[in-house]
Amino acid sequence: MATKARARTKKTTPKKRPAPAPARTSTAELREALPIRPLGPRSPGELACARAALANATARLPIPVRAWHPLPDGHAYAELGDTVLIHAADRAPLFTAYTPCPNGAHHQHPVTGQTSLTEARTLAARCTTTHRDEQHVDTVKPPKVLQLGEGLHRARASASETAELSARDIAEGLADRAAADQPQEHPQP
């Protein structure tokens, strides 16, 4: 049996296009556009933090952008472990590291990048001076920075001494305290 090949013909009828939708009439009220809020820092403290974050990125230091906090004198600081890093845009070394040594003093080192920051931390950790004489420690430290550093160290020490309690321990302690509290008579004069 021979098969007959049929010739296929293409349809030539055009497809119907959908009719355009009728124009919608809106009853919405058109209002004035809201004013655009200015972007960027607004206060001098925020500006100092933004400058510090930009200088931080340029120096390639391992400090997150949001780790910078303003100081009252217009500078910014960031905490990197036990080291407090101060950014001062108006001084020659942009960054100054205040690192505590094992003997209780804070060493001040200029920081220009990751290498000098590591070197400053290493030098402070290897310090063997008793620091009874002020020749070995820089005395040009702003008192606010020392207070900040000491406060951070005290906070870390108290946080490490704090015992963690579970919700069950807290509930038991409150129940014991409530059971021990008995109403007492009002003293008579």
DRENVO-280489 format. One record per atom (N, C-alpha, C): atom name; y, x, z; residue in three letters. Coordinates in pm, whole numbers. Layout:
<sites>
SITE site     yy     xx     zz code
SITE   CA      Y      X      Z  Ala
...
</sites>
This chain:
<sites>
SITE site     yy     xx     zz code
SITE    N   -115     81      0  Met
SITE   CA      0      0      0  Met
SITE    C    123     87      0  Met
SITE    N    202     49    -81  Ala
SITE   CA    327    122    -93  Ala
SITE    C    433     51    -12  Ala
SITE    N    508    128     55  Thr
SITE   CA    617     68    134  Thr
SITE    C    742     71     52  Thr
SITE    N    810    -30     66  Lys
SITE   CA    931    -44    -10  Lys
SITE    C   1048     -3     80  Lys
SITE    N   1126     83     34  Ala
SITE   CA   1243    125    110  Ala
SITE    C   1356     28     85  Ala
SITE    N   1409    -17    188  Arg
SITE   CA   1521   -108    173  Arg
SITE    C   1650    -29    188  Arg
SITE    N   1740    -62    112  Ala
SITE   CA   1871      1    122  Ala
SITE    C   1950    -71    230  Ala
SITE    N   2005      5    315  Arg
SITE   CA   2085    -55    422  Arg
SITE    C   2228    -68    375  Arg
SITE    N   2279   -181    407  Thr
SITE   CA   2418   -204    369  Thr
SITE    C   2503   -207    495  Thr
SITE    N   2620   -157    484  Lys
SITE   CA   2712   -151    596  Lys
SITE    C   2794   -277    599  Lys
SITE    N   2813   -331    718  Lys
SITE   CA   2895   -450    728  Lys
SITE    C   3040   -410    707  Lys
SITE    N   3108   -490    639  Thr
SITE   CA   3247   -460    610  Thr
SITE    C   3343   -558    677  Thr
SITE    N   3291   -642    761  Thr
SITE   CA   3382   -736    826  Thr
SITE    C   3450   -665    943  Thr
SITE    N   3580   -673    952  Pro
SITE   CA   3651   -603   1060  Pro
SITE    C   3628   -672   1194  Pro
SITE    N   3631   -591   1300  Lys
SITE   CA   3614   -645   1435  Lys
SITE    C   3742   -715   1475  Lys
SITE    N   3724   -820   1551  Lys
SITE   CA   3841   -892   1598  Lys
SITE    C   3897   -819   1720  Lys
SITE    N   4025   -797   1717  Arg
SITE   CA   4092   -732   1831  Arg
SITE    C   4137   -839   1928  Arg
SITE    N   4130   -806   2058  Pro
SITE   CA   4172   -906   2155  Pro
SITE    C   4323   -929   2145  Pro
SITE    N   4360  -1047   2171  Ala
SITE   CA   4503  -1081   2165  Ala
SITE    C   4574  -1014   2281  Ala
SITE    N   4697   -969   2260  Pro
SITE   CA   4769   -905   2369  Pro
SITE    C   4795  -1004   2482  Pro
SITE    N   4790   -951   2604  Ala
SITE   CA   4811  -1036   2721  Ala
SITE    C   4957  -1081   2725  Ala
SITE    N   4979  -1200   2770  Pro
SITE   CA   5117  -1246   2777  Pro
SITE    C   5194  -1164   2881  Pro
SITE    N   5320  -1146   2860  Ala
SITE   CA   5403  -1069   2952  Ala
SITE    C   5408  -1141   3086  Ala
SITE    N   5388  -1063   3193  Arg
SITE   CA   5387  -1122   3326  Arg
SITE    C   5530  -1128   3378  Arg
SITE    N   5556  -1234   3439  Thr
SITE   CA   5686  -1245   3504  Thr
SITE    C   5665  -1220   3651  Thr
SITE    N   5746  -1135   3708  Ser
SITE   CA   5729  -1097   3847  Ser
SITE    C   5840  -1157   3930  Ser
SITE    N   5805  -1195   4047  Thr
SITE   CA   5906  -1245   4140  Thr
SITE    C   5935  -1139   4246  Thr
SITE    N   5888  -1017   4223  Ala
SITE   CA   5909   -910   4319  Ala
SITE    C   6056   -874   4324  Ala
SITE    N   6100   -841   4441  Glu
SITE   CA   6240   -805   4461  Glu
SITE    C   6253   -654   4444  Glu
SITE    N   6342   -612   4360  Leu
SITE   CA   6365   -470   4339  Leu
SITE    C   6465   -422   4443  Leu
SITE    N   6427   -315   4514  Arg
SITE   CA   6514   -260   4618  Arg
SITE    C   6558   -120   4578  Arg
SITE    N   6652    -70   4653  Glu
SITE   CA   6697     67   4629  Glu
SITE    C   6586    163   4670  Glu
SITE    N   6581    276   4603  Ala
SITE   CA   6481    377   4636  Ala
SITE    C   6514    437   4773  Ala
SITE    N   6411    469   4847  Leu
SITE   CA   6430    532   4977  Leu
SITE    C   6486    672   4959  Leu
SITE    N   6568    718   5050  Pro
SITE   CA   6620    855   5037  Pro
SITE    C   6507    956   5052  Pro
SITE    N   6517   1064   4981  Ile
SITE   CA   6415   1168   4985  Ile
SITE    C   6442   1257   5105  Ile
SITE    N   6339   1276   5185  Arg
SITE   CA   6351   1361   5303  Arg
SITE    C   6347   1506   5258  Arg
SITE    N   6437   1588   5307  Pro
SITE   CA   6435   1729   5266  Pro
SITE    C   6309   1798   5317  Pro
SITE    N   6253   1882   5235  Leu
SITE   CA   6133   1955   5271  Leu
SITE    C   6171   2087   5334  Leu
SITE    N   6081   2142   5410  Gly
SITE   CA   6104   2273   5467  Gly
SITE    C   6144   2265   5613  Gly
SITE    N   6164   2381   5675  Pro
SITE   CA   6197   2385   5816  Pro
SITE    C   6337   2329   5842  Pro
SITE    N   6352   2271   5959  Arg
SITE   CA   6480   2208   5991  Arg
SITE    C   6553   2280   6103  Arg
SITE    N   6483   2332   6200  Ser
SITE   CA   6549   2396   6312  Ser
SITE    C   6542   2548   6296  Ser
SITE    N   6626   2621   6368  Pro
SITE   CA   6619   2767   6361  Pro
SITE    C   6482   2821   6404  Pro
SITE    N   6418   2754   6500  Gly
SITE   CA   6285   2797   6542  Gly
SITE    C   6181   2782   6432  Gly
SITE    N   6187   2668   6360  Glu
SITE   CA   6094   2647   6249  Glu
SITE    C   6121   2747   6137  Glu
SITE    N   6247   2778   6117  Leu
SITE   CA   6283   2876   6014  Leu
SITE    C   6230   3014   6051  Leu
SITE    N   6240   3051   6178  Ala
SITE   CA   6187   3180   6224  Ala
SITE    C   6035   3186   6204  Ala
SITE    N   5967   3076   6233  Cys
SITE   CA   5821   3072   6214  Cys
SITE    C   5786   3081   6065  Cys
SITE    N   5864   3018   5980  Ala
SITE   CA   5838   3024   5836  Ala
SITE    C   5860   3166   5784  Ala
SITE    N   5965   3232   5831  Arg
SITE   CA   5988   3371   5790  Arg
SITE    C   5875   3462   5837  Arg
SITE    N   5828   3439   5960  Ala
SITE   CA   5719   3521   6014  Ala
SITE    C   5591   3499   5934  Ala
SITE    N   5563   3375   5897  Ala
SITE   CA   5442   3347   5818  Ala
SITE    C   5450   3411   5680  Ala
SITE    N   5568   3410   5620  Leu
SITE   CA   5585   3473   5489  Leu
SITE    C   5568   3624   5499  Leu
SITE    N   5630   3685   5600  Ala
SITE   CA   5614   3830   5619  Ala
SITE    C   5470   3864   5654  Ala
SITE    N   5404   3778   5728  Asn
SITE   CA   5265   3796   5763  Asn
SITE    C   5178   3799   5637  Asn
SITE    N   5204   3707   5545  Ala
SITE   CA   5127   3703   5420  Ala
SITE    C   5154   3828   5336  Ala
SITE    N   5277   3874   5337  Thr
SITE   CA   5311   3995   5260  Thr
SITE    C   5242   4117   5319  Thr
SITE    N   5237   4126   5452  Ala
SITE   CA   5174   4240   5518  Ala
SITE    C   5023   4226   5525  Ala
SITE    N   4970   4110   5489  Arg
SITE   CA   4827   4082   5489  Arg
SITE    C   4764   4098   5628  Arg
SITE    N   4832   4042   5727  Leu
SITE   CA   4779   4043   5862  Leu
SITE    C   4687   3923   5881  Leu
SITE    N   4586   3935   5967  Pro
SITE   CA   4488   3826   5984  Pro
SITE    C   4535   3716   6080  Pro
SITE    N   4653   3662   6056  Ile
SITE   CA   4708   3560   6145  Ile
SITE    C   4731   3434   6064  Ile
SITE    N   4679   3319   6108  Pro
SITE   CA   4701   3194   6034  Pro
SITE    C   4848   3155   6033  Pro
SITE    N   4887   3078   5935  Val
SITE   CA   5026   3038   5918  Val
SITE    C   5075   2959   6038  Val
SITE    N   4994   2870   6091  Arg
SITE   CA   5036   2784   6201  Arg
SITE    C   5025   2850   6339  Arg
SITE    N   4990   2978   6343  Ala
SITE   CA   4978   3048   6470  Ala
SITE    C   5113   3100   6521  Ala
SITE    N   5216   3093   6439  Trp
SITE   CA   5348   3144   6477  Trp
SITE    C   5423   3041   6559  Trp
SITE    N   5489   3089   6667  His
SITE   CA   5565   3002   6756  His
SITE    C   5704   3060   6773  His
SITE    N   5807   2976   6787  Pro
SITE   CA   5944   3030   6800  Pro
SITE    C   5972   3085   6940  Pro
SITE    N   6059   3184   6944  Leu
SITE   CA   6112   3237   7070  Leu
SITE    C   6258   3195   7081  Leu
SITE    N   6313   3190   7201  Pro
SITE   CA   6452   3145   7215  Pro
SITE    C   6554   3234   7146  Pro
SITE    N   6522   3362   7124  Asp
SITE   CA   6619   3453   7063  Asp
SITE    C   6618   3450   6910  Asp
SITE    N   6546   3358   6849  Gly
SITE   CA   6544   3346   6703  Gly
SITE    C   6429   3420   6637  Gly
SITE    N   6345   3484   6714  His
SITE   CA   6228   3552   6659  His
SITE    C   6108   3461   6674  His
SITE    N   5993   3508   6625  Ala
SITE   CA   5870   3430   6634  Ala
SITE    C   5759   3521   6686  Ala
SITE    N   5661   3460   6754  Tyr
SITE   CA   5549   3536   6805  Tyr
SITE    C   5419   3467   6767  Tyr
SITE    N   5312   3548   6763  Ala
SITE   CA   5178   3497   6741  Ala
SITE    C   5085   3572   6834  Ala
SITE    N   4983   3504   6879  Glu
SITE   CA   4885   3565   6968  Glu
SITE    C   4762   3598   6886  Glu
SITE    N   4719   3721   6894  Leu
SITE   CA   4600   3767   6823  Leu
SITE    C   4509   3830   6926  Leu
SITE    N   4422   3749   6984  Gly
SITE   CA   4337   3799   7092  Gly
SITE    C   4424   3827   7213  Gly
SITE    N   4420   3951   7262  Asp
SITE   CA   4504   3987   7376  Asp
SITE    C   4636   4049   7333  Asp
SITE    N   4658   4063   7205  Thr
SITE   CA   4780   4122   7152  Thr
SITE    C   4881   4013   7117  Thr
SITE    N   5006   4036   7157  Val
SITE   CA   5115   3947   7120  Val
SITE    C   5194   4019   7011  Val
SITE    N   5207   3954   6897  Leu
SITE   CA   5277   4013   6783  Leu
SITE    C   5410   3942   6767  Leu
SITE    N   5520   4018   6769  Ile
SITE   CA   5655   3963   6758  Ile
SITE    C   5708   3994   6619  Ile
SITE    N   5764   3893   6553  His
SITE   CA   5828   3912   6423  His
SITE    C   5978   3903   6442  His
SITE    N   6048   4007   6402  Ala
SITE   CA   6194   4010   6409  Ala
SITE    C   6246   4046   6272  Ala
SITE    N   6305   3949   6203  Ala
SITE   CA   6353   3971   6067  Ala
SITE    C   6476   4060   6063  Ala
SITE    N   6544   4077   6175  Asp
SITE   CA   6667   4155   6176  Asp
SITE    C   6646   4301   6215  Asp
SITE    N   6523   4342   6240  Arg
SITE   CA   6496   4481   6276  Arg
SITE    C   6412   4549   6169  Arg
SITE    N   6413   4684   6173  Ala
SITE   CA   6343   4762   6070  Ala
SITE    C   6192   4741   6073  Ala
SITE    N   6120   4766   6184  Pro
SITE   CA   5980   4727   6179  Pro
SITE    C   5973   4576   6200  Pro
SITE    N   5928   4507   6099  Leu
SITE   CA   5927   4361   6106  Leu
SITE    C   5841   4309   6219  Leu
SITE    N   5731   4375   6246  Phe
SITE   CA   5639   4330   6349  Phe
SITE    C   5629   4435   6459  Phe
SITE    N   5617   4389   6581  Thr
SITE   CA   5595   4476   6696  Thr
SITE    C   5479   4416   6775  Thr
SITE    N   5379   4500   6801  Ala
SITE   CA   5261   4456   6876  Ala
SITE    C   5276   4499   7021  Ala
SITE    N   5255   4405   7113  Tyr
SITE   CA   5251   4433   7256  Tyr
SITE    C   5107   4413   7300  Tyr
SITE    N   5041   4527   7326  Thr
SITE   CA   4899   4524   7357  Thr
SITE    C   4876   4576   7499  Thr
SITE    N   4803   4504   7582  Pro
SITE   CA   4776   4552   7718  Pro
SITE    C   4670   4662   7716  Pro
SITE    N   4688   4758   7803  Cys
SITE   CA   4588   4864   7816  Cys
SITE    C   4505   4838   7941  Cys
SITE    N   4393   4907   7957  Pro
SITE   CA   4308   4884   8074  Pro
SITE    C   4376   4919   8206  Pro
SITE    N   4487   4993   8203  Asn
SITE   CA   4555   5035   8325  Asn
SITE    C   4669   4942   8364  Asn
SITE    N   4685   4832   8295  Gly
SITE   CA   4782   4732   8336  Gly
SITE    C   4916   4734   8267  Gly
SITE    N   4940   4826   8177  Ala
SITE   CA   5069   4831   8108  Ala
SITE    C   5058   4765   7971  Ala
SITE    N   5171   4732   7913  His
SITE   CA   5175   4678   7778  His
SITE    C   5233   4785   7686  His
SITE    N   5158   4820   7582  His
SITE   CA   5204   4920   7487  His
SITE    C   5273   4851   7370  His
SITE    N   5379   4910   7325  Gln
SITE   CA   5458   4856   7214  Gln
SITE    C   5439   4947   7093  Gln
SITE    N   5394   4888   6980  His
SITE   CA   5373   4965   6858  His
SITE    C   5431   4889   6740  His
SITE    N   5499   4960   6649  Pro
SITE   CA   5543   4893   6526  Pro
SITE    C   5424   4867   6435  Pro
SITE    N   5425   4752   6369  Val
SITE   CA   5313   4713   6283  Val
SITE    C   5368   4683   6144  Val
SITE    N   5303   4744   6044  Thr
SITE   CA   5342   4720   5904  Thr
SITE    C   5230   4655   5824  Thr
SITE    N   5110   4658   5876  Gly
SITE   CA   4997   4599   5805  Gly
SITE    C   4873   4598   5893  Gly
SITE    N   4761   4565   5833  Gln
SITE   CA   4635   4553   5905  Gln
SITE    C   4595   4686   5969  Gln
SITE    N   4615   4796   5898  Thr
SITE   CA   4575   4927   5949  Thr
SITE    C   4653   4964   6074  Thr
SITE    N   4784   4945   6071  Ser
SITE   CA   4865   4982   6188  Ser
SITE    C   4840   4887   6305  Ser
SITE    N   4805   4762   6278  Leu
SITE   CA   4771   4669   6386  Leu
SITE    C   4641   4713   6453  Leu
SITE    N   4542   4749   6375  Thr
SITE   CA   4415   4797   6431  Thr
SITE    C   4436   4925   6510  Thr
SITE    N   4520   5013   6457  Glu
SITE   CA   4550   5139   6526  Glu
SITE    C   4621   5113   6659  Glu
SITE    N   4714   5019   6662  Ala
SITE   CA   4786   4987   6786  Ala
SITE    C   4690   4932   6890  Ala
SITE    N   4601   4847   6851  Arg
SITE   CA   4505   4789   6945  Arg
SITE    C   4407   4895   6996  Arg
SITE    N   4366   4986   6907  Thr
SITE   CA   4274   5092   6945  Thr
SITE    C   4340   5189   7043  Thr
SITE    N   4465   5227   7015  Leu
SITE   CA   4536   5319   7103  Leu
SITE    C   4554   5259   7243  Leu
SITE    N   4586   5132   7250  Ala
SITE   CA   4603   5068   7381  Ala
SITE    C   4469   5059   7454  Ala
SITE    N   4361   5033   7383  Ala
SITE   CA   4230   5022   7448  Ala
SITE    C   4181   5157   7498  Ala
SITE    N   4220   5266   7433  Arg
SITE   CA   4176   5401   7472  Arg
SITE    C   4270   5467   7572  Arg
SITE    N   4370   5398   7620  Cys
SITE   CA   4471   5458   7709  Cys
SITE    C   4407   5497   7842  Cys
SITE    N   4434   5620   7886  Thr
SITE   CA   4382   5668   8013  Thr
SITE    C   4494   5703   8110  Thr
SITE    N   4618   5680   8073  Thr
SITE   CA   4732   5712   8158  Thr
SITE    C   4743   5610   8270  Thr
SITE    N   4781   5655   8389  Thr
SITE   CA   4795   5563   8501  Thr
SITE    C   4927   5487   8496  Thr
SITE    N   5020   5529   8418  His
SITE   CA   5149   5463   8396  His
SITE    C   5236   5456   8521  His
SITE    N   5224   5557   8606  Arg
SITE   CA   5315   5563   8721  Arg
SITE    C   5451   5611   8677  Arg
SITE    N   5453   5699   8579  Asp
SITE   CA   5581   5741   8523  Asp
SITE    C   5605   5660   8396  Asp
SITE    N   5726   5628   8370  Glu
SITE   CA   5760   5540   8258  Glu
SITE    C   5773   5614   8125  Glu
SITE    N   5732   5741   8117  Gln
SITE   CA   5743   5815   7992  Gln
SITE    C   5642   5767   7889  Gln
SITE    N   5527   5720   7933  His
SITE   CA   5421   5687   7840  His
SITE    C   5426   5544   7789  His
SITE    N   5507   5462   7852  Val
SITE   CA   5515   5323   7810  Val
SITE    C   5658   5296   7766  Val
SITE    N   5673   5229   7655  Asp
SITE   CA   5807   5197   7606  Asp
SITE    C   5874   5100   7701  Asp
SITE    N   5997   5131   7739  Thr
SITE   CA   6069   5045   7832  Thr
SITE    C   6166   4952   7762  Thr
SITE    N   6164   4948   7630  Val
SITE   CA   6258   4865   7555  Val
SITE    C   6195   4728   7526  Val
SITE    N   6114   4679   7615  Lys
SITE   CA   6046   4552   7594  Lys
SITE    C   6134   4438   7642  Lys
SITE    N   6146   4334   7564  Pro
SITE   CA   6218   4218   7613  Pro
SITE    C   6138   4154   7727  Pro
SITE    N   6205   4115   7835  Pro
SITE   CA   6133   4057   7948  Pro
SITE    C   6060   3929   7912  Pro
SITE    N   6110   3852   7817  Lys
SITE   CA   6044   3727   7777  Lys
SITE    C   5906   3757   7719  Lys
SITE    N   5896   3868   7645  Val
SITE   CA   5768   3903   7583  Val
SITE    C   5667   3941   7690  Val
SITE    N   5712   4017   7791  Leu
SITE   CA   5620   4053   7899  Leu
SITE    C   5575   3930   7975  Leu
SITE    N   5669   3838   8003  Gln
SITE   CA   5631   3716   8073  Gln
SITE    C   5533   3635   7990  Gln
SITE    N   5557   3629   7860  Leu
SITE   CA   5468   3555   7771  Leu
SITE    C   5329   3617   7772  Leu
SITE    N   5323   3750   7759  Gly
SITE   CA   5194   3818   7758  Gly
SITE    C   5119   3800   7889  Gly
SITE    N   5190   3814   8001  Glu
SITE   CA   5125   3798   8131  Glu
SITE    C   5078   3653   8150  Glu
SITE    N   5158   3558   8104  Gly
SITE   CA   5118   3418   8115  Gly
SITE    C   4994   3388   8032  Gly
SITE    N   4987   3446   7914  Leu
SITE   CA   4869   3425   7829  Leu
SITE    C   4745   3486   7893  Leu
SITE    N   4760   3604   7952  His
SITE   CA   4644   3668   8017  His
SITE    C   4599   3588   8139  His
SITE    N   4694   3535   8218  Arg
SITE   CA   4658   3454   8333  Arg
SITE    C   4589   3325   8289  Arg
SITE    N   4638   3266   8181  Ala
SITE   CA   4577   3142   8132  Ala
SITE    C   4434   3168   8085  Ala
SITE    N   4412   3280   8015  Arg
SITE   CA   4277   3313   7970  Arg
SITE    C   4185   3337   8089  Arg
SITE    N   4235   3405   8192  Ala
SITE   CA   4153   3434   8310  Ala
SITE    C   4116   3306   8382  Ala
SITE    N   4212   3215   8399  Ser
SITE   CA   4180   3090   8468  Ser
SITE    C   4089   3002   8384  Ser
SITE    N   4102   3007   8253  Ala
SITE   CA   4014   2928   8168  Ala
SITE    C   3871   2981   8174  Ala
SITE    N   3855   3113   8187  Ser
SITE   CA   3719   3168   8193  Ser
SITE    C   3655   3140   8330  Ser
SITE    N   3737   3122   8437  Glu
SITE   CA   3684   3094   8569  Glu
SITE    C   3655   2945   8590  Glu
SITE    N   3706   2862   8503  Thr
SITE   CA   3688   2718   8518  Thr
SITE    C   3545   2679   8481  Thr
SITE    N   3481   2602   8570  Ala
SITE   CA   3344   2558   8543  Ala
SITE    C   3348   2434   8456  Ala
SITE    N   3258   2429   8361  Glu
SITE   CA   3251   2312   8274  Glu
SITE    C   3166   2206   8344  Glu
SITE    N   3215   2084   8344  Leu
SITE   CA   3144   1973   8405  Leu
SITE    C   3107   1872   8298  Leu
SITE    N   2989   1817   8313  Ser
SITE   CA   2948   1713   8220  Ser
SITE    C   3004   1580   8269  Ser
SITE    N   2998   1479   8185  Ala
SITE   CA   3047   1346   8223  Ala
SITE    C   2964   1292   8340  Ala
SITE    N   2838   1325   8344  Arg
SITE   CA   2750   1279   8453  Arg
SITE    C   2793   1340   8586  Arg
SITE    N   2823   1472   8585  Asp
SITE   CA   2868   1539   8707  Asp
SITE    C   2999   1479   8758  Asp
SITE    N   3089   1450   8667  Ile
SITE   CA   3218   1391   8706  Ile
SITE    C   3196   1252   8766  Ile
SITE    N   3111   1172   8703  Ala
SITE   CA   3085   1036   8753  Ala
SITE    C   3020   1041   8891  Ala
SITE    N   2926   1134   8912  Glu
SITE   CA   2862   1147   9043  Glu
SITE    C   2963   1190   9149  Glu
SITE    N   3050   1282   9115  Gly
SITE   CA   3153   1329   9209  Gly
SITE    C   3248   1217   9248  Gly
SITE    N   3288   1137   9150  Leu
SITE   CA   3376   1024   9180  Leu
SITE    C   3305    920   9266  Leu
SITE    N   3178    897   9240  Ala
SITE   CA   3102    800   9320  Ala
SITE    C   3087    850   9463  Ala
SITE    N   3060    979   9482  Asp
SITE   CA   3048   1035   9617  Asp
SITE    C   3181   1025   9691  Asp
SITE    N   3291   1052   9622  Arg
SITE   CA   3422   1045   9684  Arg
SITE    C   3455    901   9723  Arg
SITE    N   3421    805   9636  Ala
SITE   CA   3448    664   9666  Ala
SITE    C   3364    617   9785  Ala
SITE    N   3240    667   9796  Ala
SITE   CA   3154    628   9907  Ala
SITE    C   3204    688  10038  Ala
SITE    N   3262    806  10033  Ala
SITE   CA   3311    872  10154  Ala
SITE    C   3443    812  10202  Ala
SITE    N   3519    755  10115  Asp
SITE   CA   3648    695  10153  Asp
SITE    C   3623    560  10217  Asp
SITE    N   3646    553  10347  Gln
SITE   CA   3631    429  10421  Gln
SITE    C   3768    383  10466  Gln
SITE    N   3793    252  10461  Pro
SITE   CA   3923    206  10507  Pro
SITE    C   3938    232  10658  Pro
SITE    N   4054    276  10697  Gln
SITE   CA   4081    306  10836  Gln
SITE    C   4186    210  10890  Gln
SITE    N   4183    193  11019  Glu
SITE   CA   4282    105  11079  Glu
SITE    C   4418    171  11080  Glu
SITE    N   4517     84  11076  His
SITE   CA   4652    133  11083  His
SITE    C   4682    171  11228  His
SITE    N   4734    290  11252  Pro
SITE   CA   4756    328  11390  Pro
SITE    C   4860    237  11458  Pro
SITE    N   4832    202  11582  Gln
SITE   CA   4923    115  11660  Gln
SITE    C   5022    203  11734  Gln
SITE    N   5150    160  11737  Pro
SITE   CA   5248    243  11811  Pro
SITE    C   5233    231  11960  Pro
</sites>
